[in-house]
Amino acid sequence: MQTQTFLQLIQQHYQFNRANKIFAKPELKYCWKHWLSTELIISLDNIGEIEINAPYIAPENNDEDNAFLSFKTGDKKATTVEKRQASKCDFLITRDNKLSYVEVRCVQSEQLLQARELKKFTADIERVNALKEANPALNILTLFAIYGQFQNKDMQKLTSLDNSENTGYVLDTDMTGSGSIARFSQVRRDGSPRIMLFAHTAR
């Protein structure tokens, strides 16, 4: 599934009003990921078949005993493993006979501007890229729900997330219409704090 297409489906099937209220409470940040994942799973259930915590599969020519993929922090490449050892996505959507593995991450915009958090952010991207490299047939979409706002000076620190080699798109939940989905580098500056849903497709 194309990145923009997936963001459009989310926009059509999910209203972010309640999500923005939840994300406005920083004391709930440790609940954000599981709560938003559940909300999206329920909202997208009617567009296809959904499987929770689905393991990443290895290429078809792999032997049955090691038919899945695993990637751990510090690894350079994904390895083939048994199912019980496999890396898992948050949910898998099967739509029009095509599989899309989805991972969800949540962060505050001011946190993302810190070197440590940005490193974790890029590590997540490198992780799914490694899984994709091990099995090019995989379609992996990572959703980063970023709550807050950005200014021009902030975006200069985030060029690694959207450039000529790594394209990222974002759904601005405070906007409607065609302008609500754009390249991350073009996200609306300032504005009220809200969820900016950044999407990365593994390459």
Secondary structure as UniProt FT lines:
FT   HELIX           3..13
FT   HELIX           17..23
FT   HELIX           26..28
FT   HELIX           29..44
FT   HELIX           45..47
FT   STRAND          49..52
FT   TURN            60..61
FT   HELIX           64..66
FT   STRAND          68..70
FT   TURN            73..74
FT   STRAND          79..81
FT   HELIX           83..85
FT   STRAND          91..95
FT   TURN            96..97
FT   STRAND          98..108
FT   HELIX           109..112
FT   HELIX           115..134
FT   TURN            136..137
FT   STRAND          140..148
FT   HELIX           152..155
FT   HELIX           156..161
FT   STRAND          169..172
FT   TURN            173..174
FT   HELIX           178..180
FT   STRAND          181..183
FT   HELIX           184..186
FT   STRAND          194..201
//
